[in-house]
Amino acid sequence: MITRRSWSVARQYVLPPAVLGATMVMLGMLTGRALPRRFALFSLLSAFLGLLFFRDPERPLDAEAGVAYAAADGLVTAVDVVDESWLPGGRAERVSVFLNLHNIHVNRSPFGGGIRKMEQSEGGYAPALFGGVEDNYSNRTLFDGESGAFVVVQRAGMIARRISPWVEEGQRVDVGDRIGLIHFGSRTDVLFPTNAVEFLVSPGDRVKAGITPIARYREPR
């Protein structure tokens, strides 16, 4: 399913090869040559695959209280502890999800809350599975969640190198709401204050945005 918002991003990748492919089809019909027809097939296939990358299905969620859900489709690559200046104490527990080319690239809010701060950071475009991705171009969002602050970091990959945020500072979102789209392969991190949650996933697990529970908030002491 392609929504109007995902199409506004996808068209820059879909329309050029689609128009070129249609032109090559016409040229092949007029000249009777095989080469334009082969080129047309390649171009039209590229347009179709580009369209698949930006699908944006509806995902109704009957959210469980106190549970955070995956922000992205993909493979859990790490559950670890890192520095995070936006969260209390300057440290955070993080779950990282790698989005492959075949995954849906729309990111969703893992928990409900208000958006306090957003920041885009310039950087490189290392492959999202490698360590250098920590320094990649990224979009960082701080949420005032219903059970405490949390951070979502969208990291660009080596192919399209772009992120389209769909929210802004001061906006309130519910759990599972769409918050943005990373173009093609990428990584999405969700960070919680240390000892705030019990993680429900481990490295190697596959998750779906707005569907898979990834953490449960601990009861306040």
N, C-alpha and C positions, 0 to 999 in steps of 0.2 A: 504494500500500500504506500502510495506517495501522497503526502499532504501538500497543501499550498506552500507551507513554510519550508518543507524539505525540498520541494521543487525549485524554490527561489535560489537554493544553493546548488542543486543538481544540474540546472539548465546550462550552466557555464561549461560543464563537462559533457553533457549529453547532446546539446544542439549542434555543436560544430561537427562531430563525426556523423551525426544523423543527416545533416544537410549535405556533407561531403559524400556520404554513401548514396543518398538519393540522386545526387548529380552523377556519380559514377554508374549507377543503374541506367540512367538515361543515356549516358555516353556509350555504354556497352550495347544498348539496344540500337543506337544509331549506327555504330561502327561494326557491330557483330564481333568484336574482339573479346577474348577471354580475360585479358588483364584488367580492364576496368571492372568487369563483373567480380573478379576475385578481390579487387581492392574495395569494391562496394560491400561485399560480404564482410570483410574485415572491419570496415568502418561502422557498419550497422550493428555488428556484434559488439564492438567497443561501446557504442551508444547504449545498447541494451544492458551490458554489464555495468556501465556507469549509472544507469537508472536503478539497478538492483542495489548498488552501494548506498543509495540514499532513501531506501524504503523506511517508512515510519509508521508501523502498525499501532493500532489502539491496544492498550493493555490495561483493562480494568483491574483495580487492585482493592481487595478487601484487607486493608492493612491491620496488622496486629499491633496493639498498643506497646510502645517501648521497643519496637523492632525497626532496625534500619535495613533498607533493601539495596540491592546492587544499583550502582549508578550507571553501569555500562554492561553490554553483552561482551562475553569473552572468557578468557582463561585467567584465573587467579595466579599471579606469578610470585606474590610475596605478601606475607602478613608479618610486619616488623615494627620496630620502634625507631623513630627518626626525630630530628630537630624540626620544630614548627613554631615560629615566633608569634603566629596569630592565635595560638591556643595557650591556656594557662600553664605556667611552668616552662614554656618554651620547648616542650617535648610532646610527642603524639604517637599513638598507635595507628598504624596505616595498613590498609588493604589495597593492593595494586591489581588492576585488571588490564590485560593486554587484549586489544581489539584487532583481530585479523581482518583481512580484506573482505571475507565473506560475512562478517558480523554486521549487525545493525549498528550504525555509528551515532545514533541519537542518545544523548546522555539524559538521565533523569535524577531528580532529587532523591537521595536515599532516605530523607526524613523531612518532616514538615518544619517550616520556620521562616524567619525573615532574613533577607539578604543584607548584611551589614556592610560588606566591602567586597570589591572586585578589583583584580589587578592582572594585567597582561605583562609577561616577562619575555624579553627578547632572548634568543639563545640559538643553539644549533638544531640540527634535524637528524640526529642519530637514529638508527633503527630502533623501534620501540621495545624490542626484546633485550637490548643490550644496556649495559650500565650507563653509557653516555647519555641516555634519555633523561636523566635527572637534570641535565643542563639544556634541554630542548626548549624551544618556544612553548609557552604554556599560558593557560588562563586559570587563575586562582580565585576561588569564591569562598568567602567566609559567611556562614549561616549562624544566626541565633536560633538554634533548634529548640523544640519544645522540651527537650531533656538536657539541653546544654549546647554549647557551640560545637560546630564541626566544620571541616574544610573539604571542598572538592577541588581537585587539580586536574585539569584537562591538558594533556601533553600531545603536541603535534608529532607526527611521524616523519619519515623521510620522503614520502611521495608527494602529497598535495601541500603539506606544510601550512595548513590553515585551520583555524577554529572559528566557528560562528556561534557566539553566545546568544541565547534567546531570552535572557533575563537581565535585570539591571538592579543597581543598588536601591534599596528601599522597598523592593517588591517582596511580597510574601508568596510562598509556594507551599503546596501540599506534598506529602510523600508520593513519589511516582510522577510528579509533574515534569514535563520536558524542560531542560535548562540549557540545552545547546547541542551542537553537532561538531564532531571532529572529522575533517575530510580524510577519508580513507584510513589506512592503518595508524594506530595510535595507542595511548595508554591513559587510563583514568584512575586516579588515586582518591580514596576517601580517608580522611584523618580525623580521629577522635582524641580528646584529652586522655592521657594515660589513666588506666584503671576505670574509665567511664563505661566501657562496654565489654561484653564477652563475645568473642568472634565465633561465628557459626560456619565459617568456611576456612579452607586450608589451601596452600599452594597446590595447583593441579586440578582444583575444582573448576567446573564451568558454570557460569552464572548468566542470568538475563536481567537487564535493567528493569526495575519496577516489578520484578517477579520473585527473584531469589533473595531470601533473608540472608544478610551477611553479618549482622551483629545484633545483640540484644543489650539494651542499657541496663546497667546494674542498679539495684534499689539503693536510693540515697541512704548513707549511714547516719 
